[in-house]
C-alpha cells in the first residue's frame, strides 16, 4: 500500500466502526443458545402451557383429581415445583415423550439467530458506546444502553419464530411423525395455518410484550457484568473455580431479572394464543393485562413461574458458559 501523502489522514475502512473479531460474539452466542434450548425444552413446554388460560384449568384438574380425597391445595412455592413435575408426567403419558419437545424446531430456529443477534449486538455495542460516548470506559450505563439495543433488535427480528413456537406448544394433539420431520414439519404446517387465518400480522402478535421484556434482558446483562466483576478473582485461573464463577453469575442474574419482569412473559403468551372459535380474546398489551387480572386475579401473572425458573436458570448458565468459553478459543 502506498504511503499516505503528507497532510492527509488515511480514511478508515468501512467496517472500522465494528470492534476487532466482532463476529465471534455472533457465533459464540448462537452456539450457547442452541445448547441451552435443547437441554431445557421440556420446561419451556410446561411454562408456556401454565401461562395460557387454554391449559391451566386442564392441568390443575389433572393434578388435583387423581382419585385423592378433595383437599384444598396450598399454592406455595414448593407446590408449584411439584405441579411442574406432575405436568411433565401427564404430557409424557398422554401425549408421548416427543410432546415434551414440542416447539423445539422453531425454538432452535429462533434461539440460534436470537442469541447470535443478542450477543453480537450487546458484545460489540458496549464497546462502541463506551468508545464514542464514555471515553472508552465501560460502566453500568454503557451496559444498560447496549443491552436495551440488543433486546430491541432481537425481539423485532425473531418475533415470528416465537409465535409459531408458542402455537405448537399449545397444541395438545399427539405428534404424528417421529423425529426431525415431526419437529420441523409441524412448524411448516403451523406457519401455513397462521398465514391462512390471520395473515402476516399474526406473526407479530406479542411484539409489544416482547419490547416490554427488553427490561429483563437489560437487567440480566447489567447484573451479569456486575457479578462478573465480583468474581473477577476466578477469571483466567481455569478449572472448577472459574467455571463456577461464570455459571453462578449467569444463573443469579437471570433469576433476579426473571422474578422482576416475569408478568410480561404471561402477557406475551396470551397475545400469541391461537384463535378460539374464530375470535381473538387478547388484542393488546394493556387490554390483556386488565382482562387477565379481572378474570383470574393478579396471581395469574406468575403462572408457570416455577417451570420458567427451572428452564431459564440452567439455560442461562449453559449459554453464558459456552459463550465465554467460545470467546476465549
VOBA-1610 file (N, C-alpha, C; in pm, whole numbers, padded with zeros to 5 digits, always signed):
BEGIN
Unk+00086-00119+00000Unk+00000+00000+00000Unk+00089+00124+00000Unk+00054+00222-00085Unk+00135+00345-00093Unk+00121+00425+00034Unk+00230+00502+00064Unk+00226+00585+00185Unk+00122+00696+00168Unk+00062+00733+00279Unk-00036+00842+00277Unk+00038+00974+00258Unk-00003+01056+00160Unk+00064+01184+00136Unk+00065+01270+00260Unk+00172+01351+00280Unk+00180+01439+00397Unk+00059+01531+00406Unk+00011+01551+00527Unk-00101+01642+00548Unk-00236+01577+00532Unk-00239+01453+00481Unk-00366+01384+00464Unk-00376+01269+00562Unk-00498+01244+00612Unk-00523+01133+00704Unk-00587+01020+00627Unk-00534+00903+00643Unk-00588+00788+00571Unk-00730+00760+00619Unk-00821+00745+00524Unk-00962+00720+00558Unk-00976+00584+00622Unk-01057+00575+00726Unk-01078+00446+00790Unk-01157+00353+00699Unk-01140+00225+00718Unk-01214+00128+00637Unk-01360+00135+00674Unk-01447+00086+00586Unk-01590+00094+00606Unk-01634+00013+00728Unk-01560-00090+00763Unk-01600-00175+00874Unk-01530-00140+01004Unk-01457-00024+01006Unk-01378+00009+01124Unk-01463+00042+01246Unk-01593+00070+01226Unk-01677+00103+01341Unk-01706-00021+01425Unk-01685-00139+01369Unk-01703-00262+01446Unk-01573-00299+01516Unk-01580-00345+01640Unk-01459-00389+01710Unk-01395-00508+01639Unk-01268-00529+01667Unk-01197-00642+01608Unk-01258-00773+01655Unk-01265-00870+01563Unk-01321-01003+01593Unk-01465-00996+01643Unk-01542-00901+01589Unk-01680-00884+01633Unk-01767-01005+01601Unk-01734-01078+01496Unk-01814-01194+01457Unk-01811-01308+01558Unk-01710-01309+01645Unk-01701-01416+01745Unk-01818-01412+01842Unk-01870-01292+01871Unk-01986-01281+01958Unk-02108-01346+01894Unk-02122-01330+01763Unk-02234-01388+01689Unk-02231-01540+01696Unk-02116-01599+01668Unk-02102-01745+01668Unk-02115-01802+01808Unk-02047-01741+01904Unk-02050-01791+02041Unk-02190-01783+02101Unk-02261-01674+02075Unk-02397-01660+02126Unk-02492-01761+02068Unk-02482-01787+01938Unk-02568-01886+01874Unk-02543-02025+01926Unk-02417-02061+01946Unk-02382-02192+01998Unk-02436-02211+02140Unk-02420-02110+02223Unk-02471-02118+02360Unk-02622-02128+02363Unk-02690-02050+02280Unk-02837-02055+02274Unk-02889-02189+02230Unk-02823-02252+02134Unk-02866-02383+02085Unk-02856-02489+02194Unk-02744-02494+02263Unk-02725-02595+02368Unk-02823-02576+02483Unk-02843-02451+02524Unk-02935-02424+02633Unk-03078-02459+02599Unk-03121-02433+02476Unk-03259-02460+02435Unk-03289-02610+02434Unk-03195-02689+02387Unk-03216-02834+02380Unk-03228-02894+02520Unk-03139-02853+02609Unk-03135-02910+02744Unk-03262-02880+02822Unk-03320-02763+02803Unk-03432-02719+02887Unk-03567-02716+02817Unk-03580-02780+02701Unk-03703-02775+02623Unk-03828-02822+02699Unk-03825-02935+02774Unk-03947-02978+02845Unk-04003-02872+02939Unk-03917-02799+03009Unk-03963-02696+03100Unk-04025-02579+03023Unk-03978-02557+02901Unk-04033-02450+02820Unk-04176-02482+02780Unk-04203-02609+02746Unk-04338-02651+02711Unk-04432-02632+02830Unk-04390-02677+02948Unk-04472-02664+03069Unk-04498-02517+03100Unk-04396-02435+03092Unk-04411-02292+03121Unk-04514-02228+03030Unk-04507-02257+02900Unk-04600-02197+02805Unk-04743-02238+02835Unk-04763-02363+02871Unk-04899-02410+02899Unk-04955-02349+03027Unk-04872-02332+03127Unk-04919-02272+03251Unk-04946-02123+03236Unk-04882-02061+03140Unk-04905-01919+03114Unk-05036-01897+03039Unk-05085-02000+02970Unk-05203-01988+02886Unk-05328-02032+02960Unk-05438-01959+02940Unk-05564-01999+03003Unk-05625-02119+02932Unk-05573-02160+02817Unk-05626-02276+02745Unk-05588-02407+02814Unk-05483-02407+02896Unk-05434-02530+02957Unk-05430-02528+03109Unk-05433-02411+03168Unk-05415-02404+03314Unk-05521-02483+03388Unk-05648-02468+03350Unk-05755-02540+03419Unk-05741-02690+03400Unk-05709-02733+03280Unk-05694-02876+03250Unk-05586-02939+03336Unk-05471-02876+03344Unk-05360-02934+03420Unk-05385-02929+03571Unk-05453-02826+03617Unk-05481-02818+03761Unk-05577-02929+03801Unk-05677-02959+03716Unk-05771-03067+03747Unk-05698-03200+03747Unk-05609-03218+03651Unk-05536-03344+03642Unk-05449-03365+03765Unk-05391-03258+03814Unk-05302-03270+03930Unk-05380-03297+04056Unk-05494-03228+04072Unk-05567-03236+04197Unk-05670-03347+04198Unk-05700-03405+04081Unk-05808-03502+04075Unk-05763-03642+04041Unk-05659-03691+04103Unk-05608-03826+04076Unk-05668-03930+04169Unk-05795-03913+04202Unk-05857-04011+04288Unk-05828-03987+04435Unk-05758-03880+04467Unk-05725-03847+04605Unk-05841-03768+04664Unk-05864-03783+04793Unk-05972-03709+04857Unk-05954-03560+04834Unk-06065-03493+04810Unk-06060-03350+04780Unk-06006-03274+04900Unk-05887-03220+04885Unk-05823-03142+04991Unk-05777-03011+04930Unk-05796-02905+04999Unk-05752-02775+04948Unk-05601-02775+04933Unk-05555-02739+04814Unk-05413-02736+04787Unk-05358-02597+04814Unk-05255-02590+04891Unk-05194-02462+04922Unk-05092-02428+04814Unk-05118-02320+04744Unk-05035-02283+04629Unk-04909-02210+04674Unk-04822-02277+04749Unk-04697-02215+04787Unk-04591-02243+04681Unk-04472-02188+04702Unk-04366-02202+04603Unk-04329-02347+04578Unk-04322-02428+04687Unk-04286-02568+04672Unk-04388-02642+04588Unk-04517-02609+04608Unk-04621-02677+04531Unk-04605-02651+04382Unk-04565-02532+04343Unk-04550-02500+04202Unk-04443-02589+04136Unk-04338-02621+04210Unk-04236-02710+04154Unk-04291-02853+04143Unk-04373-02894+04242Unk-04437-03026+04235Unk-04533-03030+04118Unk-04608-02923+04099Unk-04703-02913+03988Unk-04632-02926+03854Unk-04516-02864+03842Unk-04439-02874+03718Unk-04403-03019+03688Unk-04360-03092+03790Unk-04326-03234+03772Unk-04448-03315+03730Unk-04564-03285+03790Unk-04688-03354+03754Unk-04724-03331+03607Unk-04710-03207+03562Unk-04747-03174+03424Unk-04653-03242+03326Unk-04524-03244+03356Unk-04430-03316+03270Unk-04470-03463+03260Unk-04507-03522+03373Unk-04551-03662+03374Unk-04677-03680+03290Unk-04775-03590+03304Unk-04900-03601+03228Unk-04877-03588+03078Unk-04792-03493+03039Unk-04762-03478+02896Unk-04694-03603+02843Unk-04602-03657+02920Unk-04529-03779+02881Unk-04627-03895+02862Unk-04723-03910+02953Unk-04817-04023+02946Unk-04924-04005+02840Unk-04982-03885+02833Unk-05099-03862+02750Unk-05065-03824+02606Unk-04950-03763+02584Unk-04919-03711+02451Unk-04794-03772+02389Unk-04718-03848+02464Unk-04594-03912+02419Unk-04472-03832+02463Unk-04357-03898+02479Unk-04235-03827+02520Unk-04196-03715+02424Unk-04224-03733+02294Unk-04188-03629+02196Unk-04261-03499+02221Unk-04378-03507+02289Unk-04455-03386+02315Unk-04380-03291+02408Unk-04287-03345+02488Unk-04207-03261+02576Unk-04111-03172+02498Unk-04097-03201+02369Unk-04008-03120+02285Unk-04086-03047+02177Unk-04218-03030+02200Unk-04297-02952+02105Unk-04243-02810+02098Unk-04240-02759+01976Unk-04188-02624+01958Unk-04037-02616+01954Unk-03969-02733+01965Unk-03823-02729+01965Unk-03769-02686+01829Unk-03841-02723+01722Unk-03798-02681+01588Unk-03785-02530+01577Unk-03898-02456+01597Unk-03886-02309+01591Unk-03802-02252+01704Unk-03793-02323+01818Unk-03706-02276+01925Unk-03561-02276+01879Unk-03519-02385+01814Unk-03382-02393+01763Unk-03361-02293+01650Unk-03461-02286+01561Unk-03452-02191+01451Unk-03446-02048+01505Unk-03516-02025+01617Unk-03518-01891+01676Unk-03405-01865+01772Unk-03370-01968+01852Unk-03270-01948+01958Unk-03133-01914+01900Unk-03095-01983+01793Unk-02962-01959+01737Unk-02949-01817+01683Unk-03040-01772+01592Unk-03026-01632+01548Unk-03055-01531+01658Unk-03149-01563+01749Unk-03182-01469+01856Unk-03063-01446+01946Unk-03002-01555+01990Unk-02886-01541+02077Unk-02767-01483+02002Unk-02754-01520+01876Unk-02646-01463+01795Unk-02662-01312+01783Unk-02785-01267+01751Unk-02811-01124+01737Unk-02791-01054+01870Unk-02843-01115+01978Unk-02836-01052+02109Unk-02692-01036+02158Unk-02616-01144+02151Unk-02478-01139+02199Unk-02392-01053+02106Unk-02418-01059+01976Unk-02343-00977+01880Unk-02369-00829+01906Unk-02498-00793+01920Unk-02533-00653+01941Unk-02481-00603+02075Unk-02496-00685+02179Unk-02451-00641+02311Unk-02298-00638+02320Unk-02234-00748+02279Unk-02090-00757+02292Unk-02016-00648+02218Unk-02063-00617+02096Unk-02000-00510+02018Unk-02054-00373+02057Unk-02185-00370+02093Unk-02248-00243+02126Unk-02185-00176+02247Unk-02152-00255+02350Unk-02096-00193+02470Unk-01957-00134+02441Unk-01884-00197+02349Unk-01753-00142+02314Unk-01768-00013+02232Unk-01864-00014+02139Unk-01885+00105+02056Unk-01936+00221+02140Unk-02034+00195+02228Unk-02090+00301+02312Unk-01984+00356+02407Unk-01907+00268+02466Unk-01801+00313+02557Unk-01697+00398+02485Unk-01661+00355+02365Unk-01558+00424+02289Unk-01603+00563+02245Unk-01729+00575+02202Unk-01776+00701+02145Unk-01842+00793+02246Unk-01890+00739+02357Unk-01966+00823+02449Unk-01915+00822+02593Unk-01816+00739+02624Unk-01771+00733+02763Unk-01620+00718+02775Unk-01548+00777+02680Unk-01401+00778+02685Unk-01340+00639+02694Unk-01407+00543+02630Unk-01353+00407+02625Unk-01372+00327+02752Unk-01446+00381+02851Unk-01464+00312+02978Unk-01604+00250+02985Unk-01608+00124+03027Unk-01737+00059+03046Unk-01786+00084+03188Unk-01919+00103+03199Unk-01983+00111+03330Unk-02126+00061+03315Unk-02204+00070+03423Unk-02340+00015+03421Unk-02429+00083+03318Unk-02410+00213+03296Unk-02492+00283+03198Unk-02459+00237+03056Unk-02334+00212+03030Unk-02294+00159+02899Unk-02356+00021+02879Unk-02348-00064+02981Unk-02406-00198+02972Unk-02557-00191+02953Unk-02623-00099+03023Unk-02768-00085+03011Unk-02808-00044+02869Unk-02739+00054+02813Unk-02772+00101+02678Unk-02748-00009+02574Unk-02638-00081+02587Unk-02608-00189+02493Unk-02710-00302+02505Unk-02751-00334+02627Unk-02849-00441+02647Unk-02985-00402+02590Unk-03025-00277+02606Unk-03153-00231+02551Unk-03152-00240+02399Unk-03045-00197+02337Unk-03033-00208+02191Unk-03039-00353+02146Unk-02971-00439+02220Unk-02969-00582+02185Unk-03107-00642+02198Unk-03181-00605+02303Unk-03315-00660+02322Unk-03413-00618+02214Unk-03409-00492+02175Unk-03499-00443+02071Unk-03468-00509+01937Unk-03341-00519+01903Unk-03302-00582+01776Unk-03343-00728+01773Unk-03322-00799+01883Unk-03355-00941+01889Unk-03505-00964+01882Unk-03582-00887+01960Unk-03727-00904+01961Unk-03790-00878+01826Unk-03746-00775+01758Unk-03802-00741+01627Unk-03772-00848+01524Unk-03651-00899+01525Unk-03609-00995+01423Unk-03669-01134+01441Unk-03696-01173+01565Unk-03733-01314+01590Unk-03876-01335+01638Unk-03957-01231+01648Unk-04094-01248+01700Unk-04176-01351+01622Unk-04172-01354+01488Unk-04250-01455+01416Unk-04215-01599+01456Unk-04090-01625+01485Unk-04048-01760+01523Unk-04111-01798+01656Unk-04114-01705+01752Unk-04169-01736+01884Unk-04320-01752+01879Unk-04387-01684+01787Unk-04531-01704+01771Unk-04559-01848+01729Unk-04484-01897+01631Unk-04500-02035+01583Unk-04471-02133+01696Unk-04364-02108+01772Unk-04327-02198+01882Unk-04437-02204+01987Unk-04493-02089+02023Unk-04598-02085+02124Unk-04721-02161+02077Unk-04761-02141+01952Unk-04878-02211+01900Unk-04857-02363+01901Unk-04737-02408+01867Unk-04709-02551+01868Unk-04716-02608+02009Unk-04666-02535+02106Unk-04665-02583+02244Unk-04805-02585+02304Unk-04897-02506+02250Unk-05034-02504+02298Unk-05122-02604+02224Unk-05063-02679+02130Unk-05134-02782+02056Unk-05123-02913+02131Unk-05236-02968+02177Unk-05235-03089+02261Unk-05244-03218+02180Unk-05245-03210+02048Unk-05252-03331+01967Unk-05118-03405+01968Unk-05124-03537+01960Unk-05003-03616+01958Unk-04928-03594+01827Unk-04796-03583+01832Unk-04718-03574+01708Unk-04737-03699+01625Unk-04771-03683+01497Unk-04800-03799+01413Unk-04675-03857+01348Unk-04570-03777+01339Unk-04448-03822+01273Unk-04333-03814+01370Unk-04247-03913+01368Unk-04135-03916+01463Unk-04018-03834+01412Unk-03932-03800+01507Unk-03803-03741+01472Unk-03811-03600+01420Unk-03710-03565+01339Unk-03695-03429+01291Unk-03812-03386+01202Unk-03872-03483+01129Unk-03984-03449+01042Unk-04102-03397+01124Unk-04121-03455+01243Unk-04229-03408+01330Unk-04199-03267+01380Unk-04074-03243+01420Unk-04037-03113+01476Unk-04053-03002+01374Unk-03996-03022+01255Unk-03996-02915+01156Unk-04120-02918+01067Unk-04177-03039+01044Unk-04300-03048+00965Unk-04415-02978+01035Unk-04424-02994+01167Unk-04527-02925+01243Unk-04511-02775+01237Unk-04389-02728+01231Unk-04364-02584+01221Unk-04415-02529+01089Unk-04389-02600+00981Unk-04434-02556+00848Unk-04587-02551+00843Unk-04651-02655+00898Unk-04798-02659+00900Unk-04855-02544+00981Unk-04791-02512+01092Unk-04839-02403+01176Unk-04820-02269+01107Unk-04710-02251+01035Unk-04687-02127+00960Unk-04798-02107+00857Unk-04832-02214+00785Unk-04939-02206+00685Unk-05073-02172+00751Unk-05099-02230+00867Unk-05226-02205+00937Unk-05236-02059+00982Unk-05127-02006+01037Unk-05129-01866+01082Unk-05149-01772+00963Unk-05079-01799+00854Unk-05094-01717+00734Unk-05237-01720+00682Unk-05296-01839+00683Unk-05431-01856+00629Unk-05536-01787+00716Unk-05522-01798+00847Unk-05624-01749+00938Unk-05604-01604+00982Unk-05478-01560+00990Unk-05451-01428+01049Unk-05366-01337+00962Unk-05307-01393+00857Unk-05223-01311+00771Unk-05086-01286+00833Unk-05008-01202+00767Unk-04872-01174+00812Unk-04871-01110+00950Unk-04973-01030+00982Unk-04977-00962+01111Unk-04981-01062+01227Unk-05031-01182+01201Unk-05037-01283+01305Unk-04901-01321+01359Unk-04798-01306+01279Unk-04663-01342+01322Unk-04601-01236+01416Unk-04668-01124+01429Unk-04613-01018+01514Unk-04698-00994+01638Unk-04782-01093+01670Unk-04857-01084+01795Unk-04761-01098+01912Unk-04785-01019+02013Unk-04698-01023+02131Unk-04573-00940+02118Unk-04558-00866+02008Unk-04436-00787+01989Unk-04425-00676+02093Unk-04539-00616+02128Unk-04536-00510+02229Unk-04489-00565+02363Unk-04533-00687+02397Unk-04487-00750+02521Unk-04340-00788+02512Unk-04295-00822+02391Unk-04153-00851+02373Unk-04068-00727+02399Unk-04116-00612+02352Unk-04044-00488+02378Unk-04045-00456+02528Unk-04157-00486+02594Unk-04162-00468+02739Unk-04060-00560+02806Unk-04040-00678+02746Unk-03945-00774+02801Unk-03800-00736+02781Unk-03775-00629+02705Unk-03638-00580+02691Unk-03580-00546+02828Unk-03668-00507+02921Unk-03622-00475+03056Unk-03556-00596+03122Unk-03608-00716+03094Unk-03550-00836+03155Unk-03407-00857+03106Unk-03388-00850+02975Unk-03254-00868+02921Unk-03158-00760+02968Unk-03210-00638+02983Unk-03126-00528+03029Unk-03080-00551+03172Unk-03174-00588+03259Unk-03139-00617+03399Unk-03042-00733+03406Unk-03067-00837+03325Unk-02980-00955+03327Unk-02837-00921+03288Unk-02820-00845+03181Unk-02685-00812+03135Unk-02611-00724+03237Unk-02682-00624+03292Unk-02617-00534+03387Unk-02575-00611+03513Unk-02665-00698+03564Unk-02631-00779+03681Unk-02518-00876+03651Unk-02521-00935+03533Unk-02417-01031+03495Unk-02281-00963+03494Unk-02274-00844+03437Unk-02147-00771+03433Unk-02098-00737+03574Unk-02192-00696+03662Unk-02154-00662+03799Unk-02105-00785+03875Unk-02176-00897+03858Unk-02138-01021+03926Unk-02006-01074+03872Unk-01983-01054+03743Unk-01854-01095+03685Unk-01739-01020+03750Unk-01762-00893+03780Unk-01657-00815+03847Unk-01632-00868+03988Unk-01740-00908+04056Unk-01725-00962+04192Unk-01649-01093+04193Unk-01664-01170+04084Unk-01594-01299+04074Unk-01470-01288+03986Unk-01422-01165+03967Unk-01307-01144+03878Unk-01184-01221+03923Unk-01175-01251+04052Unk-01060-01324+04103Unk-01052-01466+04051Unk-01166-01518+04000Unk-01167-01655+03948Unk-01135-01658+03798Unk-01139-01541+03732Unk-01119-01538+03588Unk-00974-01564+03551Unk-00956-01645+03447Unk-00822-01673+03397Unk-00748-01782+03472Unk-00809-01834+03579Unk-00741-01938+03656Unk-00773-02077+03605Unk-00884-02086+03526Unk-00924-02216+03474Unk-00977-02306+03585Unk-01020-02427+03545Unk-01065-02523+03643Unk-01204-02493+03698Unk-01247-02568+03801Unk-01382-02554+03855Unk-01413-02416+03910Unk-01315-02345+03965Unk-01340-02215+04026Unk-01389-02114+03924Unk-01319-02105+03811Unk-01361-02012+03706Unk-01493-02056+03646Unk-01511-02185+03629Unk-01634-02242+03574Unk-01754-02205+03661Unk-01739-02220+03793Unk-01846-02188+03886Unk-01872-02038+03891Unk-01768-01957+03875Unk-01786-01813+03875Unk-01874-01767+03761Unk-01849-01819+03640Unk-01929-01783+03523Unk-02071-01833+03535Unk-02087-01960+03572Unk-02220-02020+03584Unk-02301-01951+03693Unk-02238-01925+03808Unk-02309-01860+03917Unk-02353-01719+03882Unk-02269-01645+03815Unk-02304-01508+03774Unk-02421-01509+03676Unk-02415-01598+03578Unk-02521-01605+03476Unk-02653-01650+03537Unk-02649-01754+03620Unk-02771-01806+03681Unk-02836-01707+03775Unk-02756-01642+03858Unk-02810-01546+03954Unk-02869-01424+03883Unk-02801-01375+03780Unk-02851-01259+03706Unk-02984-01291+03639Unk-02994-01409+03580Unk-03119-01448+03513Unk-03232-01468+03613Unk-03202-01525+03728Unk-03304-01548+03831Unk-03364-01415+03878Unk-03281-01319+03911Unk-03329-01190+03959Unk-03408-01117+03850Unk-03355-01116+03729Unk-03422-01048+03618Unk-03558-01110+03589Unk-03567-01242+03595Unk-03693-01312+03568Unk-03797-01283+03675Unk-03758-01284+03800Unk-03851-01258+03909Unk-03909-01116+03899Unk-03827-01021+03858Unk-03871-00883+03850Unk-03968-00861+03733Unk-03942-00924+03621Unk-04014-00891+03497Unk-04105-01002+03446Unk-04128-01108+03523Unk-04199-01225+03471Unk-04337-01198+03411Unk-04422-01109+03468Unk-04556-01092+03410Unk-04559-01066+03260Unk-04456-01003+03205Unk-04457-00978+03061Unk-04456-01108+02983Unk-04399-01215+03040Unk-04398-01345+02973Unk-04540-01398+02957Unk-04620-01386+03063Unk-04759-01433+03059Unk-04839-01353+02958Unk-04824-01221+02961Unk-04896-01136+02866Unk-04858-01169+02723Unk-04732-01195+02699Unk-04685-01227+02564Unk-04745-01359+02516Unk-04750-01460+02605Unk-04808-01589+02568Unk-04956-01574+02536Unk-05028-01497+02618Unk-05172-01477+02592Unk-05194-01410+02456Unk-05112-01311+02424Unk-05126-01241+02297Unk-05097-01330+02177Unk-05016-01434+02199Unk-04978-01524+02090Unk-05066-01647+02080Unk-05167-01656+02166Unk-05255-01773+02162Unk-05330-01780+02030Unk-05370-01903+01988Unk-05448-01917+01864Unk-05589-01863+01882Unk-05659-01846+01772Unk-05797-01802+01775Unk-05882-01907+01846Unk-05980-01863+01923Unk-06074-01952+01989Unk-06212-01929+01929Unk-06266-02032+01860Unk-06394-02018+01789Unk-06389-01903+01689Unk-06271-01887+01628Unk-06255-01784+01527Unk-06245-01643+01580Unk-06232-01628+01713Unk-06227-01495+01773Unk-06095-01472+01845Unk-06055-01346+01851Unk-05934-01308+01922Unk-05974-01256+02060Unk-05926-01322+02165Unk-05961-01282+02301Unk-05873-01169+02351Unk-05743-01180+02321Unk-05648-01081+02369Unk-05598-00998+02250Unk-05624-00868+02256Unk-05599-00783+02139Unk-05484-00684+02157Unk-05444-00656+02278Unk-05337-00560+02301Unk-05277-00578+02438Unk-05164-00515+02461Unk-05090-00535+02585Unk-05172-00494+02707Unk-05224-00371+02707Unk-05296-00322+02825Unk-05432-00390+02838Unk-05497-00419+02724Unk-05624-00491+02730Unk-05604-00630+02790Unk-05495-00696+02754Unk-05465-00828+02807Unk-05437-00822+02956Unk-05359-00722+02998Unk-05328-00707+03140Unk-05455-00688+03222Unk-05543-00599+03178Unk-05667-00574+03252Unk-05757-00696+03255Unk-05767-00765+03142Unk-05856-00882+03132Unk-05808-00997+03219Unk-05678-01023+03216Unk-05622-01132+03297Unk-05644-01106+03445Unk-05617-00985+03491Unk-05636-00952+03632Unk-05783-00959+03671Unk-05872-00910+03583Unk-06015-00911+03612Unk-06070-01053+03620Unk-06028-01140+03530Unk-06083-01275+03523Unk-06015-01374+03618Unk-05885-01358+03638Unk-05809-01461+03709Unk-05731-01409+03830Unk-05725-01280+03846Unk-05651-01223+03957Unk-05505-01198+03923Unk-05441-01114+04002Unk-05302-01077+03975Unk-05207-01196+03987Unk-05242-01296+04069Unk-05155-01412+04086Unk-05132-01486+03955Unk-05229-01478+03863Unk-05215-01550+03736Unk-05103-01492+03649Unk-05059-01370+03681Unk-04948-01310+03606Unk-04816-01381+03636Unk-04819-01472+03733Unk-04700-01550+03765Unk-04722-01699+03737Unk-04822-01730+03654Unk-04846-01868+03615Unk-04728-01925+03539Unk-04685-02045+03579Unk-04572-02108+03510Unk-04437-02060+03557Unk-04433-01981+03666Unk-04305-01924+03711Unk-04206-02033+03750Unk-04253-02138+03820Unk-04159-02243+03863Unk-04095-02312+03743Unk-04178-02347+03643Unk-04123-02411+03523Unk-04031-02315+03450Unk-04065-02188+03451Unk-03982-02087+03386Unk-03844-02079+03451Unk-03842-02074+03584Unk-03715-02065+03655Unk-03632-02193+03637Unk-03701-02308+03637Unk-03631-02436+03618Unk-03571-02447+03478Unk-03625-02367+03386Unk-03571-02367+03249Unk-03465-02260+03231Unk-03496-02134+03269Unk-03409-02024+03229Unk-03280-02016+03309Unk-03282-02061+03435Unk-03159-02052+03513Unk-03052-02146+03459Unk-03082-02279+03442Unk-02979-02364+03380Unk-02951-02325+03236Unk-03054-02275+03165Unk-03034-02231+03027Unk-02932-02119+03022Unk-02948-02019+03110Unk-02854-01906+03113Unk-02715-01952+03153Unk-02708-02044+03251Unk-02578-02093+03296Unk-02503-02162+03183Unk-02574-02252+03111Unk-02512-02324+02999Unk-02474-02226+02889Unk-02566-02137+02855Unk-02546-02045+02743Unk-02428-01951+02766Unk-02422-01889+02884Unk-02314-01794+02909Unk-02180-01864+02926Unk-02182-01985+02982Unk-02057-02059+02995Unk-01999-02093+02858Unk-02085-02141+02769Unk-02039-02174+02633Unk-01997-02047+02559Unk-02072-01939+02578Unk-02039-01811+02514Unk-01902-01762+02559Unk-01879-01759+02690Unk-01750-01710+02741Unk-01637-01802+02699Unk-01662-01933+02699Unk-01559-02028+02657Unk-01524-02011+02510Unk-01628-01995+02428Unk-01606-01981+02283Unk-01528-01854+02252Unk-01551-01746+02328Unk-01478-01621+02304Unk-01329-01635+02333Unk-01295-01729+02421Unk-01154-01744+02460Unk-01078-01840+02367Unk-01151-01912+02284Unk-01084-02010+02196Unk-01009-01938+02085
//
